[in-house]
Amino acid sequence: MMYWDDGGMNGWGIGMMTVSMLLFWALVVLGVIALVRYLGRTAPHGPAVSPPPAAPPPARPTPEQLLAERLARGEIDPDEYRARLATLHGGVGDPPASG
């Protein structure tokens, strides 16, 4: 008995081999992409921790508080303190005491 194709592959065999090879390489490429994405997602130094919320800025002192601080530091005398405080509250201020 004589074989015409000598035991070789026909068109279907070559086609199936080509499709299976393409599927194999597609799975390899997709596996590498999935691995890179997985490793890129995990932080190398542990999980990311969000910083604590910032403290609100300190409240600004009122003008009266600033005047009191200047008086306490000795920058102004009590008469000047009273005159400036009266000016802040809408008064004209006491004239300097003579005598």
C-alpha distances in whole Angstrom, upper triangle without the diagonal:
4,7,10,12,11,13,16,19,19,23,24,23,25,28,28,28,31,33,33,34,37,38,38,40,42,43,44,46,48,48,50,52,53,54,56,58,59,60,62,64,65,68,68,72,71,72,74,78,80,83,86,88,91,94,96,99,102,105,107,111,113,116,119,116,116,120,121,118,120,124,122,121,125,124,126,129,130,132,129,127,129,129,126,125,127,126,122,124,125,129,131,131,134,136,137,140,143,145
4,6,9,8,10,13,16,17,20,21,21,22,25,26,26,28,31,31,32,34,36,36,38,40,41,42,44,46,46,48,50,51,52,54,56,57,58,60,62,63,66,66,70,70,70,72,76,78,81,84,86,89,92,94,97,100,103,105,109,111,114,117,114,114,118,119,116,118,121,120,119,122,121,124,127,128,130,127,125,127,127,123,123,125,124,120,122,123,127,128,129,132,134,135,138,140,143
4,6,5,7,10,12,13,16,18,17,19,21,22,22,25,27,27,28,31,32,32,34,36,37,38,40,42,43,44,46,48,48,50,52,53,54,56,58,60,63,63,66,66,67,69,72,74,78,81,82,85,89,91,93,97,99,101,105,107,110,113,111,110,114,115,113,114,118,116,115,119,118,120,123,124,126,123,121,123,123,120,119,121,120,116,118,119,123,125,125,128,130,131,134,137,139
4,6,8,9,11,11,14,16,16,17,20,21,21,23,26,26,27,29,31,32,33,35,37,38,39,41,42,44,46,47,48,50,52,53,54,56,58,59,62,62,66,66,66,68,72,74,77,80,82,84,88,90,92,96,98,100,104,106,109,112,110,109,113,114,112,114,117,116,115,118,117,119,122,123,125,122,120,122,122,119,118,120,119,115,117,118,122,123,124,127,129,130,133,135,138
4,6,6,8,8,12,14,13,14,17,18,18,20,22,23,23,26,28,28,30,32,33,34,36,38,39,40,42,43,44,46,48,49,50,52,54,56,59,59,62,62,63,65,68,70,73,77,78,81,84,86,89,92,95,97,100,103,106,108,106,106,110,110,108,110,113,112,111,114,113,115,119,119,121,118,116,118,119,115,114,117,115,112,113,115,118,120,120,124,126,126,129,132,134
4,6,9,11,14,16,14,15,19,19,19,21,24,24,24,27,29,28,30,33,34,34,36,38,39,40,43,44,45,46,48,49,51,52,54,56,59,58,62,62,63,65,69,71,74,77,79,81,85,87,89,93,95,98,101,104,107,109,107,107,110,111,109,110,114,112,111,115,114,116,119,120,122,119,117,119,120,116,115,118,116,113,114,116,119,121,121,125,127,127,130,133,135
4,7,9,13,14,12,13,17,17,16,19,21,21,22,25,26,26,28,30,31,31,34,36,36,38,40,41,42,44,46,46,48,50,51,53,56,56,59,59,60,62,66,68,71,74,76,79,82,84,87,90,93,95,99,101,104,106,104,104,108,108,106,108,111,110,109,112,111,114,117,118,120,117,114,117,117,113,113,115,114,110,112,113,117,118,119,122,124,124,127,130,132
4,7,10,11,9,10,13,14,13,16,18,18,19,21,23,23,25,27,28,29,31,33,34,35,37,38,39,41,43,44,45,47,49,50,53,53,57,57,58,59,63,65,68,72,73,76,79,82,84,87,90,92,96,98,101,104,101,101,105,105,103,105,108,107,106,109,108,111,114,115,117,114,111,114,114,110,110,112,111,107,109,110,114,115,116,119,121,121,124,127,129
4,7,8,5,7,10,10,10,12,15,15,16,18,20,20,22,24,25,26,28,30,31,32,34,36,37,39,40,41,43,44,46,48,51,51,55,55,55,57,60,62,66,69,70,73,77,79,81,84,87,89,93,95,98,101,99,98,102,103,100,102,106,104,103,107,105,108,111,112,114,111,109,111,111,107,107,109,108,104,106,107,111,112,113,116,118,119,122,124,127
4,6,5,7,9,10,11,13,15,16,17,19,20,21,23,25,26,28,29,31,32,34,35,37,38,40,41,42,44,46,47,49,52,52,56,56,56,58,61,63,67,70,71,74,77,79,81,85,87,90,93,96,98,101,99,99,103,103,101,103,106,105,104,107,106,108,112,112,114,111,109,111,111,108,107,109,108,104,106,107,111,112,113,116,118,119,122,125,127
4,6,5,6,9,10,11,12,14,16,17,18,20,22,23,25,26,27,29,30,32,33,35,36,38,39,41,42,44,45,47,50,51,55,55,55,56,59,61,64,67,69,71,75,77,79,82,85,87,91,93,96,98,96,96,100,101,99,100,104,103,102,105,104,106,109,110,112,109,106,108,109,105,104,107,105,101,103,104,108,109,110,113,115,116,119,122,125
4,6,5,6,8,10,11,12,14,15,16,18,20,21,22,24,26,27,28,30,32,33,34,36,37,39,41,42,43,45,49,49,53,53,52,54,57,59,62,65,67,69,73,75,77,81,83,85,89,91,94,96,95,94,98,99,97,99,102,101,100,103,102,104,108,108,110,107,105,107,107,103,102,105,103,100,101,103,106,108,109,112,114,115,118,121,123
4,5,5,6,9,10,11,12,14,15,16,18,20,21,23,24,26,27,29,30,31,33,35,36,37,39,41,42,44,47,47,51,51,51,53,56,58,61,64,66,69,72,74,77,80,82,85,88,91,94,96,94,94,98,98,96,98,101,100,99,103,101,104,107,108,110,107,104,106,107,103,102,105,103,100,101,103,106,108,108,112,114,114,117,120,123
4,6,5,6,9,10,11,12,14,15,17,18,20,21,23,24,26,27,29,30,32,33,35,36,38,39,41,43,46,46,50,50,50,52,55,57,60,63,65,67,71,73,75,79,81,83,87,89,92,95,93,92,96,97,95,96,100,99,98,101,100,102,105,106,108,105,103,105,105,101,101,103,101,98,100,101,105,106,107,110,112,112,115,118,121
4,5,5,6,9,10,11,12,14,16,17,18,20,21,23,24,26,27,29,30,32,33,35,36,38,39,41,44,45,49,49,48,50,53,55,58,61,63,65,69,71,73,76,79,81,85,87,90,92,90,90,94,95,92,94,98,97,96,99,98,100,103,104,106,103,100,102,103,99,98,101,99,96,97,98,102,104,104,108,110,110,113,116,119
4,5,5,6,8,10,10,12,14,15,16,18,20,21,22,24,26,27,28,30,31,33,35,36,37,39,43,43,47,47,46,48,51,53,57,60,61,64,67,69,72,75,77,80,83,86,89,91,89,89,93,93,91,93,96,95,94,98,97,99,102,103,105,102,99,101,102,98,97,100,98,95,96,98,101,103,103,107,109,109,112,115,118
4,6,5,6,9,10,10,12,14,15,17,18,20,21,23,24,26,27,29,30,32,33,35,36,38,41,42,45,45,45,47,51,52,56,59,61,63,67,69,71,74,77,79,83,85,88,91,89,88,92,93,90,92,96,94,93,97,96,98,101,102,104,101,99,101,101,98,97,99,98,94,96,97,101,103,103,106,108,109,112,115,117
4,6,5,6,9,10,11,12,14,16,17,18,20,21,23,24,26,27,29,30,32,33,35,37,40,40,44,44,44,46,49,51,54,57,59,61,65,67,69,72,75,77,81,83,86,88,86,86,90,91,88,90,94,92,91,95,93,96,99,100,102,99,96,99,99,95,95,97,95,92,94,95,98,100,101,104,106,106,109,112,115
4,5,5,6,9,10,10,12,14,15,16,18,20,21,22,24,26,27,28,30,31,33,35,38,39,43,42,42,44,47,49,52,55,56,59,63,64,67,70,73,75,79,81,84,86,84,84,88,89,86,88,92,91,90,93,92,94,97,98,100,97,94,97,97,93,92,95,93,90,91,93,96,98,98,102,104,104,107,110,113
4,5,5,6,9,10,11,12,14,15,16,19,20,21,22,25,26,27,29,30,32,33,37,37,41,41,41,42,46,48,51,54,56,58,62,64,66,70,72,75,78,81,83,86,84,84,88,88,86,88,91,90,89,92,91,94,97,97,99,97,94,96,97,93,92,95,93,90,91,93,96,98,98,102,104,104,107,110,112
4,5,5,6,9,10,11,12,14,15,17,19,20,21,23,25,26,27,29,30,32,35,36,39,39,40,41,45,47,50,53,55,57,61,63,65,69,71,74,77,80,82,85,83,83,86,87,85,87,90,89,87,91,90,92,95,96,98,95,93,95,96,92,91,94,92,89,90,92,95,97,97,101,103,103,106,109,111
4,5,5,6,9,10,11,12,14,16,17,18,20,21,23,24,26,27,29,31,34,34,38,38,38,39,43,45,48,51,53,55,59,60,63,66,69,71,75,77,80,82,80,80,84,84,82,84,87,86,85,89,87,90,93,94,96,93,90,93,93,89,88,91,89,86,87,89,92,94,95,98,100,100,103,106,108
4,6,5,6,9,10,10,12,14,15,16,18,20,21,22,24,26,27,29,32,33,37,36,36,38,41,43,46,49,51,53,57,59,61,65,67,70,73,76,78,81,79,79,82,83,81,83,86,85,84,87,86,89,92,92,94,92,89,91,92,88,87,90,88,85,86,88,91,93,93,97,99,99,102,105,107
4,5,5,6,9,10,11,13,14,15,17,19,20,21,23,24,26,28,31,31,35,35,35,37,40,42,45,49,50,53,57,59,61,64,67,69,73,76,78,81,79,79,82,83,80,82,86,84,83,87,86,88,91,92,94,91,89,91,92,88,87,90,88,85,86,88,92,93,94,97,99,99,102,105,107
4,5,5,6,9,10,11,12,14,15,17,18,20,21,22,24,26,29,29,33,33,34,35,39,41,44,47,49,51,55,57,59,63,65,67,71,74,76,79,77,76,80,81,78,80,84,82,81,85,83,86,89,90,92,89,87,89,90,86,85,88,86,83,84,86,90,91,91,95,97,97,100,103,105
4,5,5,6,8,10,11,12,14,15,16,18,20,21,23,25,28,29,32,32,32,33,37,38,42,45,47,49,53,55,57,60,63,65,69,71,74,76,74,74,78,79,76,78,82,80,79,83,82,84,87,88,90,87,85,87,87,83,83,85,84,80,82,83,87,88,89,92,94,95,97,100,103
4,5,5,6,9,10,10,12,14,15,16,18,20,21,23,26,27,30,30,30,32,35,37,40,43,45,48,51,54,56,59,62,64,68,71,73,76,74,73,77,78,75,78,81,79,78,82,81,83,86,87,89,86,84,86,87,83,82,85,83,80,81,83,86,88,88,92,94,94,97,100,102
4,6,5,6,9,10,11,12,14,15,17,18,20,22,25,25,29,29,29,31,34,36,40,43,45,47,51,53,55,59,61,64,67,70,73,75,73,73,77,77,75,77,80,78,77,81,80,82,85,86,88,86,83,85,86,82,82,84,83,80,81,83,86,88,88,91,93,93,96,99,101
4,5,5,6,9,10,11,12,14,15,16,18,21,23,24,28,28,28,29,33,35,38,41,43,45,49,51,53,57,59,61,65,68,70,73,71,70,74,75,72,74,77,76,75,78,77,80,83,84,86,83,81,83,83,80,79,82,80,77,78,80,84,85,85,88,90,91,94,96,99
4,5,5,6,9,10,11,12,14,15,16,19,22,23,27,26,26,27,31,32,36,39,41,43,47,49,51,55,57,59,63,66,68,71,69,69,72,73,71,73,76,75,74,77,76,78,81,82,84,81,79,81,82,78,77,80,78,75,76,78,82,83,83,87,89,89,92,95,97
4,5,5,6,9,10,10,12,14,15,17,20,21,25,24,24,26,30,32,35,38,40,43,46,48,51,54,57,59,63,66,68,71,68,68,72,72,70,72,75,74,73,77,76,78,81,82,84,81,79,81,82,78,77,80,79,75,77,79,82,84,84,87,89,89,92,95,97
4,5,5,6,9,10,11,12,14,16,19,19,23,23,23,25,28,31,34,37,39,41,45,47,49,53,56,58,61,64,67,69,67,67,71,71,68,70,74,72,71,75,74,76,79,80,82,80,77,79,80,76,76,79,77,74,75,77,81,82,82,85,87,87,90,93,95
4,5,5,6,9,10,10,12,15,17,18,22,22,22,23,27,28,32,35,37,39,43,45,47,50,53,55,59,62,64,67,64,64,68,68,66,68,71,70,69,72,71,74,77,78,80,77,75,77,77,74,73,76,74,71,72,74,78,79,79,82,84,85,88,90,93
4,6,5,6,9,10,11,13,16,17,21,20,20,21,25,27,30,33,35,38,41,43,46,49,52,54,58,61,63,66,63,63,67,67,65,67,70,69,68,72,71,73,76,77,79,76,74,76,77,73,72,75,74,70,72,73,77,79,79,82,84,84,87,90,92
4,5,5,6,8,10,11,14,15,18,18,19,20,24,26,29,32,35,37,41,43,46,49,52,54,58,60,63,66,63,63,67,67,65,67,70,68,67,71,70,72,76,76,79,76,73,76,77,73,72,75,74,70,72,74,77,79,79,82,84,84,87,89,92
4,5,5,6,9,10,13,13,17,17,18,19,23,25,28,31,33,35,39,41,43,47,50,52,55,58,61,63,61,61,64,65,62,64,67,66,65,68,67,70,73,74,76,73,71,73,74,70,70,73,71,68,70,72,75,76,76,79,81,81,84,87,89
4,6,5,6,9,12,13,17,17,16,17,21,22,25,29,31,33,37,39,41,44,47,50,53,56,59,61,59,58,62,63,60,62,66,64,63,67,66,68,71,72,74,71,69,71,72,68,67,70,69,65,67,69,72,74,74,77,79,79,82,85,87
4,5,5,7,10,12,15,14,14,16,19,21,25,28,30,32,36,38,41,44,47,49,53,56,59,61,58,58,62,62,60,62,65,64,63,66,66,68,71,72,74,71,69,71,72,68,67,70,69,66,67,69,72,74,74,77,79,79,82,85,87
4,5,6,8,9,12,12,13,15,18,21,24,27,29,32,35,38,40,43,46,49,52,55,58,60,58,57,61,61,59,61,64,62,61,65,64,67,70,71,73,70,68,70,71,68,67,70,69,65,67,69,72,74,73,76,78,78,81,84,86
4,6,7,9,12,13,12,13,17,19,22,25,27,29,33,36,38,41,44,46,50,53,55,58,55,55,59,59,56,58,62,60,59,63,62,64,67,68,70,68,65,68,68,65,64,67,66,62,64,66,69,71,71,74,76,76,78,81,83
4,6,9,12,11,10,11,14,16,20,23,25,27,31,33,36,39,42,44,48,51,53,56,53,53,57,57,55,57,60,59,58,61,60,63,66,66,69,66,64,66,67,63,62,65,64,60,62,64,67,69,69,72,74,74,77,80,82
4,6,9,8,7,9,13,15,19,22,24,27,30,33,35,38,41,44,47,50,53,55,53,53,56,56,54,56,59,57,57,60,60,62,65,66,68,66,63,65,66,63,62,65,64,60,62,64,67,69,69,72,74,74,76,79,81
4,5,5,6,7,11,13,16,19,22,24,28,31,33,36,39,41,45,48,51,53,50,50,54,54,51,53,56,54,53,57,56,59,62,63,65,63,60,63,64,60,59,62,61,58,60,62,65,67,66,69,71,71,73,76,78
4,6,8,10,13,16,18,21,24,26,30,33,35,37,41,43,46,50,52,54,51,51,55,55,52,54,57,55,54,58,57,60,63,64,66,64,61,64,65,62,61,64,63,60,62,64,67,68,68,70,72,72,75,77,79
4,7,8,11,14,15,19,22,24,27,30,32,35,38,41,44,47,50,51,48,48,52,52,49,51,54,52,51,55,54,57,60,61,63,61,59,61,62,59,58,61,61,57,59,62,64,66,65,68,70,69,72,74,76
4,6,9,12,15,17,21,23,26,29,32,34,37,40,43,46,49,51,48,48,52,52,49,51,54,52,51,55,55,57,60,61,63,61,58,61,62,59,58,61,60,57,59,61,64,66,65,68,70,69,72,75,76
4,6,10,13,15,18,21,24,27,30,32,35,38,41,45,48,49,46,47,51,50,48,50,53,51,50,54,54,56,59,60,62,60,57,59,61,57,56,59,58,55,56,59,62,64,63,66,68,68,70,73,75
4,7,9,12,15,18,21,24,26,29,32,35,38,41,44,46,44,44,47,47,45,47,50,48,48,51,51,53,56,57,59,57,54,56,58,54,53,56,55,52,53,56,59,60,60,63,65,65,67,70,72
4,6,9,12,15,18,21,23,26,29,32,35,38,41,43,40,41,44,44,42,44,47,45,45,48,48,50,53,53,56,54,51,53,54,51,50,53,52,49,50,53,56,58,57,60,62,62,64,67,69
4,6,9,11,15,18,20,23,26,29,32,35,38,40,37,38,41,41,39,42,44,43,42,46,45,48,50,51,53,51,48,50,51,48,47,50,49,45,47,49,52,54,54,57,59,59,61,65,66
4,6,8,12,15,17,20,23,26,29,32,35,37,34,34,38,38,36,38,41,39,39,42,42,44,47,47,50,48,45,47,48,45,44,47,46,42,44,47,49,51,51,53,56,56,58,61,63
4,6,9,12,15,17,20,23,26,30,33,34,31,32,36,35,33,36,39,37,37,40,40,42,45,45,47,45,42,44,46,42,41,44,44,40,41,44,47,49,48,51,53,53,56,59,61
4,6,9,12,15,18,21,24,27,30,32,29,30,33,33,31,34,37,35,35,39,38,40,43,43,45,43,40,42,43,40,38,41,41,37,38,41,44,46,45,48,51,51,53,56,58
4,6,9,12,15,17,21,24,27,29,26,26,30,30,28,31,33,32,32,35,35,37,39,40,42,40,37,39,40,37,35,38,38,34,36,38,41,43,42,45,47,48,50,53,55
4,6,9,12,15,18,21,24,25,23,23,27,27,25,28,30,29,29,32,32,34,36,36,39,37,33,36,37,34,32,35,35,31,33,35,38,40,39,42,45,45,47,50,52
4,6,9,12,15,18,21,23,20,21,25,25,23,26,28,27,27,31,30,32,34,34,36,34,31,33,34,31,29,32,32,28,29,32,35,37,36,39,42,42,44,48,50
4,6,9,12,15,18,20,18,18,22,22,20,23,25,24,24,28,27,28,31,31,33,31,28,30,31,28,27,30,29,25,27,30,32,34,34,36,39,39,41,45,47
4,6,9,12,15,17,14,15,18,18,17,19,22,21,21,25,24,25,28,28,30,28,25,27,28,25,24,27,26,23,25,28,30,32,31,33,36,36,38,42,44
4,6,9,12,14,12,13,16,16,15,18,21,20,21,24,23,24,26,26,28,26,23,24,26,22,21,24,23,20,21,24,27,29,28,31,33,34,36,39,41
4,7,9,11,10,10,13,14,13,15,18,18,19,21,20,21,23,23,25,23,20,22,23,19,18,21,20,17,19,21,24,26,25,28,30,30,33,36,38
4,7,8,6,6,10,10,10,12,15,15,16,18,17,18,20,20,22,19,16,18,19,16,15,18,18,14,16,19,21,23,22,24,27,27,30,33,35
4,5,5,6,9,10,11,13,14,15,17,19,17,17,19,18,20,18,14,16,17,14,12,15,14,11,12,15,18,20,19,22,24,25,27,31,33
4,5,5,6,9,10,11,12,14,15,17,15,14,16,16,17,14,11,13,13,10,9,12,11,8,10,13,15,16,16,18,21,21,24,27,30
4,5,5,6,9,10,11,12,14,15,15,13,15,13,15,13,10,11,12,9,7,10,11,8,10,13,14,16,15,17,20,20,22,26,28
4,5,5,6,9,10,10,12,14,14,14,15,14,16,15,11,13,15,12,10,14,14,12,13,17,18,20,18,20,22,22,24,28,30
4,5,5,6,9,10,11,12,11,11,14,14,16,13,10,13,14,11,10,14,14,12,14,17,18,19,17,19,22,21,24,27,29
4,5,5,6,9,10,11,9,8,10,10,12,10,7,9,11,8,8,11,12,10,13,15,16,16,14,16,18,18,20,23,25
4,5,5,6,9,10,10,9,10,10,12,11,8,10,12,11,9,13,14,13,14,18,18,19,16,17,20,19,21,24,26
4,5,5,6,9,9,10,12,12,15,13,10,13,15,13,13,16,17,15,17,21,21,22,19,20,22,21,23,26,28
4,5,5,6,5,6,9,10,13,10,8,12,13,11,12,16,16,15,17,20,20,20,18,19,20,19,21,23,25
4,5,5,6,5,6,7,10,9,7,10,12,11,11,15,16,15,17,20,19,20,16,17,18,17,18,21,22
4,5,8,8,9,10,13,13,10,13,16,15,14,18,19,18,20,23,23,23,20,20,22,20,21,24,25
4,6,8,10,12,15,13,12,15,17,16,16,20,21,20,22,25,25,25,22,22,23,21,22,25,26
4,5,7,9,12,11,10,14,16,15,16,19,20,20,22,24,24,23,20,20,20,18,19,21,22
4,7,10,12,10,10,14,14,13,15,18,18,18,21,23,22,21,18,19,19,17,19,21,22
4,7,8,6,6,10,11,10,12,15,15,15,18,20,19,18,15,15,16,13,15,18,19
4,6,5,6,9,10,11,12,14,15,16,18,20,19,18,14,14,14,12,13,15,16
4,5,5,6,9,10,10,12,14,15,16,18,17,16,13,12,13,11,12,15,16
4,5,5,6,9,10,11,12,14,15,17,15,14,10,8,9,7,8,12,13
4,5,5,6,8,10,10,12,14,15,14,12,9,9,10,8,11,14,16
4,6,5,6,9,10,11,12,14,13,13,10,10,12,11,13,17,19
4,6,5,6,9,10,11,12,11,11,7,8,10,10,12,16,18
4,5,5,6,9,10,11,9,8,4,5,8,8,11,14,17
4,5,5,6,9,10,9,9,7,9,11,12,14,18,21
4,5,5,6,9,9,10,8,10,13,14,16,20,22
4,5,5,6,5,7,5,8,11,13,15,19,21
4,5,5,5,5,5,9,11,14,16,20,23
4,5,7,9,9,12,15,17,20,23,26
4,6,9,9,12,16,18,20,24,27
4,7,9,12,15,18,20,23,27
4,5,9,11,14,17,20,23
4,7,9,12,15,17,21
4,6,9,12,15,18
4,6,8,11,15
4,6,9,12
4,6,10
4,6
4
